[in-house]
Amino acid sequence: MSEPKERDLLAEATAELYDGDPDEFTQRRTELVTHARDSGDPAVAKQIAALRKPTRSAWVVNRLARTHPDAATRLAELAGQLRAGGNGARIKELTQARGRLIDELARQAFAAAGAVSPPAALREDVIATLSAALADPDVAASLAAGTLTRAAHWAGFGLIPLSGEPSPAPAKTSKPPAPPPAVDDLERRRRHREKIEQAERAVAEATEAAESATTAEREFEDTVRRLEAELEQARLRLAQARRDAYRADSRQRKASAELDRLRE
């Protein structure tokens, strides 16, 4: 009976985290994990804790998927047409359609993310991810769900034309055709891009840790200042209490002396 509730809780947390600003992802994820545990769903809490923070470029594409649900459908339809292929004129037509669709979806993505003038690197990553969704079913599925965690870069050949001309048919031979000369170069570029993304995530995580440490430092400084102020007030009250005690003791001695004098 608890499964629908657990699925709803996980789905709601996932939607909120991947739709929200990445800068607030870690803190909000912690809050949602705590909420799930307090609700008696430790398994869901563990699943929420495992959700990975998206890079800025992945978040932009996630915003596209959530604000324009037809984007994934349009990409899937064009991907099917590209796989079907055709003669040279048809492939050229599809290639042009591919360029127009990617440009349109990129504009919609940046508009949804509020990025009026995106940096060149961010724009490159978003366009690369949209292009990868045309070729890679896993990327397409993550895009449709709005749960991408990083930019995708497709380095395949043959499925989607990269120019206006069709790729020549391979010659019939008993030996497998040699890979295109550019494969190694594209692979190196892909690995280099992955290293950059890993470094970006490391910088983001280090920045979050530094911000958390700075916040904690400020909170402790505030606590110390408050305690010091309270201590100073306590010292002042102690000094006043001592003066009051001295005056009371003086009055008591005078009163006792007067009483003794009257009894004589």
C-alpha positions as CSV (number, residue, x, y, z in Angstrom):
1,M,0.0,0.0,0.0
2,S,3.0,2.3,0.6
3,E,4.5,2.0,-2.9
4,P,2.4,4.7,-4.7
5,K,3.2,7.1,-1.8
6,E,6.9,6.3,-2.1
7,R,6.9,6.7,-5.8
8,D,5.1,10.0,-5.5
9,L,7.5,11.3,-2.9
10,L,10.5,10.3,-5.1
11,A,8.9,11.7,-8.2
12,E,8.1,15.0,-6.6
13,A,11.6,15.4,-5.1
14,T,13.2,14.5,-8.5
15,A,11.0,17.0,-10.3
16,E,11.7,19.8,-7.8
17,L,15.5,19.2,-7.7
18,Y,16.0,19.0,-11.5
19,D,13.7,21.9,-12.1
20,G,15.3,24.2,-9.5
21,D,18.4,26.2,-9.7
22,P,21.5,24.0,-9.5
23,D,23.1,26.4,-7.0
24,E,20.3,25.4,-4.5
25,F,20.4,21.7,-5.4
26,T,22.6,20.3,-2.6
27,Q,20.8,22.2,0.3
28,R,17.4,21.3,-1.0
29,R,18.3,17.7,-1.6
30,T,19.4,17.5,2.1
31,E,16.1,18.9,3.2
32,L,14.1,16.5,1.0
33,V,16.1,13.5,2.3
34,T,15.3,14.6,5.9
35,H,11.7,15.0,5.0
36,A,11.5,11.5,3.5
37,R,13.2,10.0,6.6
38,D,10.8,11.9,8.9
39,S,7.9,10.6,6.8
40,G,9.0,7.1,7.5
41,D,10.4,6.4,4.0
42,P,14.2,5.6,4.5
43,A,14.4,3.8,1.1
44,V,13.1,6.9,-0.7
45,A,15.4,9.1,1.4
46,K,18.3,7.0,0.1
47,Q,17.2,7.3,-3.5
48,I,16.8,11.0,-3.1
49,A,20.3,11.3,-1.6
50,A,21.7,9.4,-4.6
51,L,20.3,12.0,-7.1
52,R,23.2,13.8,-8.8
53,K,23.5,17.5,-9.1
54,P,23.2,18.7,-12.7
55,T,25.7,20.9,-14.4
56,R,24.5,24.3,-15.6
57,S,24.2,23.1,-19.2
58,A,22.3,20.0,-18.2
59,W,19.9,22.1,-16.1
60,V,19.2,24.3,-19.1
61,V,18.2,21.3,-21.2
62,N,16.1,20.0,-18.3
63,R,14.3,23.3,-18.2
64,L,13.5,22.9,-21.9
65,A,12.0,19.5,-21.3
66,R,9.9,20.7,-18.4
67,T,8.6,23.9,-20.0
68,H,8.3,22.5,-23.6
69,P,7.3,18.8,-23.3
70,D,6.9,18.5,-27.0
71,A,10.7,19.1,-27.4
72,A,11.5,15.5,-26.7
73,T,8.8,14.3,-29.1
74,R,10.1,16.5,-31.9
75,L,13.6,15.2,-31.4
76,A,12.4,11.6,-31.4
77,E,10.4,12.1,-34.6
78,L,13.4,13.6,-36.4
79,A,15.7,10.9,-35.1
80,G,13.4,8.3,-36.6
81,Q,13.5,10.0,-39.9
82,L,17.3,10.3,-39.8
83,R,17.6,6.6,-39.1
84,A,15.3,5.8,-42.0
85,G,17.7,7.8,-44.3
86,G,16.9,8.1,-48.0
87,N,18.5,9.4,-51.1
88,G,20.9,12.3,-51.2
89,A,18.2,14.9,-51.5
90,R,16.3,13.5,-48.6
91,I,19.4,13.3,-46.3
92,K,20.2,16.9,-47.2
93,E,16.6,17.9,-46.3
94,L,16.8,16.1,-43.0
95,T,20.2,17.6,-42.2
96,Q,18.8,21.1,-42.7
97,A,15.8,20.2,-40.6
98,R,18.1,18.9,-37.9
99,G,20.0,22.3,-37.8
100,R,16.8,24.3,-37.6
101,L,15.3,22.1,-34.8
102,I,18.5,22.2,-32.7
103,D,18.7,26.0,-33.1
104,E,15.0,26.5,-32.2
105,L,15.2,24.2,-29.2
106,A,18.4,25.8,-27.9
107,R,16.7,29.3,-28.1
108,Q,13.7,27.9,-26.1
109,A,16.0,26.2,-23.6
110,F,17.9,29.4,-22.9
111,A,14.7,31.4,-22.7
112,A,13.2,29.0,-20.2
113,A,16.4,29.2,-18.1
114,G,16.4,33.0,-18.2
115,A,19.8,33.0,-20.0
116,V,19.5,35.9,-22.4
117,S,23.1,36.0,-23.5
118,P,24.5,32.5,-22.6
119,P,28.3,32.0,-22.6
120,A,29.8,30.3,-25.7
121,A,30.8,27.2,-23.7
122,L,27.3,26.9,-22.2
123,R,25.7,27.3,-25.6
124,E,28.1,24.7,-27.1
125,D,27.2,22.2,-24.4
126,V,23.4,22.7,-24.8
127,I,23.6,22.3,-28.6
128,A,25.8,19.2,-28.2
129,T,23.4,17.6,-25.8
130,L,20.4,18.2,-28.1
131,S,22.3,16.7,-31.0
132,A,23.3,13.7,-28.8
133,A,19.6,13.1,-28.0
134,L,19.0,12.5,-31.7
135,A,21.5,9.7,-31.7
136,D,21.6,8.2,-28.2
137,P,18.4,6.7,-26.8
138,D,19.7,7.0,-23.2
139,V,20.3,10.7,-23.6
140,A,16.9,11.1,-25.3
141,A,15.2,9.3,-22.3
142,S,17.0,11.5,-19.7
143,L,16.1,14.6,-21.7
144,A,12.5,13.6,-21.9
145,A,12.4,13.0,-18.2
146,G,14.2,16.3,-17.5
147,T,16.8,14.5,-15.4
148,L,20.1,15.1,-17.2
149,T,23.1,15.5,-14.9
150,R,25.7,16.7,-17.4
151,A,26.1,17.7,-21.1
152,A,26.2,14.8,-23.6
153,H,28.6,14.7,-26.6
154,W,27.9,12.2,-29.3
155,A,31.0,11.0,-31.2
156,G,29.3,8.3,-33.4
157,F,29.2,8.1,-37.2
158,G,26.7,7.1,-39.8
159,L,23.4,7.7,-37.9
160,I,23.1,11.4,-38.2
161,P,24.7,13.2,-41.2
162,L,27.1,15.9,-40.1
163,S,27.1,17.7,-43.4
164,G,24.7,18.3,-46.3
165,E,26.0,15.3,-48.2
166,P,25.3,11.6,-47.5
167,S,28.1,9.4,-46.4
168,P,29.4,7.2,-49.2
169,A,28.5,3.5,-49.0
170,P,31.3,1.3,-47.8
171,A,33.0,-0.7,-50.4
172,K,32.4,-4.4,-50.3
173,T,35.4,-6.2,-48.9
174,S,36.2,-9.2,-46.9
175,K,37.9,-7.0,-44.3
176,P,36.0,-4.5,-42.1
177,P,36.3,-0.9,-43.2
178,A,38.9,1.2,-41.4
179,P,37.4,3.8,-39.1
180,P,37.4,7.3,-40.4
181,P,40.6,9.3,-39.6
182,A,38.7,11.7,-37.5
183,V,37.5,9.1,-34.9
184,D,40.7,9.4,-32.8
185,D,40.5,13.1,-32.8
186,L,36.8,13.2,-31.8
187,E,37.5,10.6,-29.1
188,R,40.3,12.8,-27.7
189,R,38.0,15.8,-27.8
190,R,35.2,13.8,-26.0
191,R,37.6,12.6,-23.3
192,H,38.9,16.2,-22.9
193,R,35.3,17.5,-22.6
194,E,34.6,14.8,-19.9
195,K,37.7,15.9,-18.0
196,I,36.5,19.5,-18.2
197,E,33.1,18.5,-16.9
198,Q,34.6,16.6,-14.1
199,A,36.8,19.6,-13.2
200,E,33.7,21.8,-13.3
201,R,31.8,19.5,-11.0
202,A,34.8,19.4,-8.6
203,V,35.0,23.2,-8.6
204,A,31.2,23.4,-8.0
205,E,31.5,20.9,-5.1
206,A,34.5,22.8,-3.6
207,T,32.6,26.1,-3.9
208,E,29.6,24.6,-2.1
209,A,31.9,23.3,0.6
210,A,33.6,26.6,1.0
211,E,30.3,28.4,1.1
212,S,29.0,26.0,3.8
213,A,32.2,26.5,5.8
214,T,32.0,30.3,5.5
215,T,28.3,30.2,6.6
216,A,29.2,28.0,9.6
217,E,32.1,30.4,10.5
218,R,29.8,33.4,10.4
219,E,27.2,31.6,12.5
220,F,29.8,30.7,15.1
221,E,31.1,34.3,15.1
222,D,27.6,35.6,15.7
223,T,27.2,33.1,18.5
224,V,30.5,34.2,20.1
225,R,29.6,37.8,19.8
226,R,26.2,37.2,21.4
227,L,27.8,35.2,24.2
228,E,30.4,37.9,24.8
229,A,27.7,40.5,24.9
230,E,25.7,38.4,27.4
231,L,28.8,37.9,29.5
232,E,29.5,41.6,29.6
233,Q,25.9,42.3,30.7
234,A,26.3,39.6,33.3
235,R,29.5,41.3,34.6
236,L,27.7,44.6,34.8
237,R,24.8,43.1,36.7
238,L,27.3,41.3,39.0
239,A,29.0,44.6,39.7
240,Q,25.7,46.3,40.5
241,A,24.7,43.4,42.7
242,R,27.9,43.7,44.6
243,R,27.3,47.5,45.1
244,D,23.8,46.8,46.2
245,A,25.0,44.1,48.7
246,Y,27.6,46.5,50.1
247,R,25.1,49.2,50.6
248,A,22.6,46.8,52.2
249,D,25.3,45.4,54.5
250,S,26.3,49.0,55.5
251,R,22.7,49.8,56.3
252,Q,22.3,46.6,58.3
253,R,25.4,47.5,60.4
254,K,24.2,51.0,61.0
255,A,20.7,49.7,61.9
256,S,22.3,47.2,64.3
257,A,24.5,49.8,65.9
258,E,21.5,52.1,66.4
259,L,19.5,49.3,67.9
260,D,22.3,48.5,70.4
261,R,22.6,52.1,71.3
262,L,18.9,52.3,72.1
263,R,19.0,49.2,74.3
264,E,21.7,50.6,76.5
